């Protein structure tokens, strides 16, 4: 920086003379006009309007000039800097507007373009329902239990108090594997998972088990040699039928909607005592058996065939003989169990008339249930 001058010598202040200042200004203005985008302009601002730019340095020089020179140079440099700053602001505005316009163009989505036409497929409605049911129970703190499809006869029948003379053990219902002396079956229900769970875990037990089961049924609109069930099992201290009823009511509401309750009808299952058939109040007619047909007319409800209730599955208090067979102390623990068909649940929930629709692999059928992943 120059030292203070005692007298005004125009020769000494040439760097701040009109020509130089105008040249700095013009150079800056040219650079501003030439900045192609906001980033480039930022650099121009540093180079031509920053503290270390020619005009910035010139500004610093002013202080060292004698009064008259200071006034002249101050005015010139001030005006030049003002012009540069104004040009910077104007250019900034233009470039920002351009950038925005550019973004609108490049980020435009042409909704008329053809999309990827490869069909995404659909998850199977039975898979979706099984997962949904599992989620309902997991949300209550239960666990999901699994067992093999090819099962020991003892677990499928004996452990569940199904004596050797029980009709379900005859060749009509059960797929036996060979050789017969191995006593291995395709599980006829998900109930052997109850036995497996009690044998491998210690109470408290809260499990739900959706899965495939097999029976030697004809393949028709309401039967299939392979279908799906969901089993529930609770073993804990002080468990009663009231806990069973509450759990099933919650299950019913979660699947069929608010206000959908269950009722028990006395029944018999070897693995529960007492046992009950569980019915669901019809979610279409809400128990009345009839639906509005316009005006004051009403017709029989098709979903429950006028019954007002829909058969859903079996349930009961776990038979102490089962607890003993599976190593659970019946003096300390009680429990409940239930089992229902998943395919059947889907059929009446969605008005599916033919069970075979689930097994024919037509993705158009599956897609109607949604394609959620
Ligand atoms: N296992 C029975 C069946 O396949 C269904 C069932 C009934 C399961 C009562 C249970 C139960 O757990 O308590 O028909």
Boltz pocket constraint, residues with backbone or C-beta under 6 A from the ligand:
constraints:
  - pocket:
      binder: B
      contacts: [[A, 188], [A, 189], [A, 190], [A, 191], [A, 231], [A, 232], [A, 269], [A, 271], [A, 272], [A, 276], [A, 313], [A, 314], [A, 315], [A, 316], [A, 337], [A, 338], [A, 339], [A, 340]]
      max_distance: 6.0
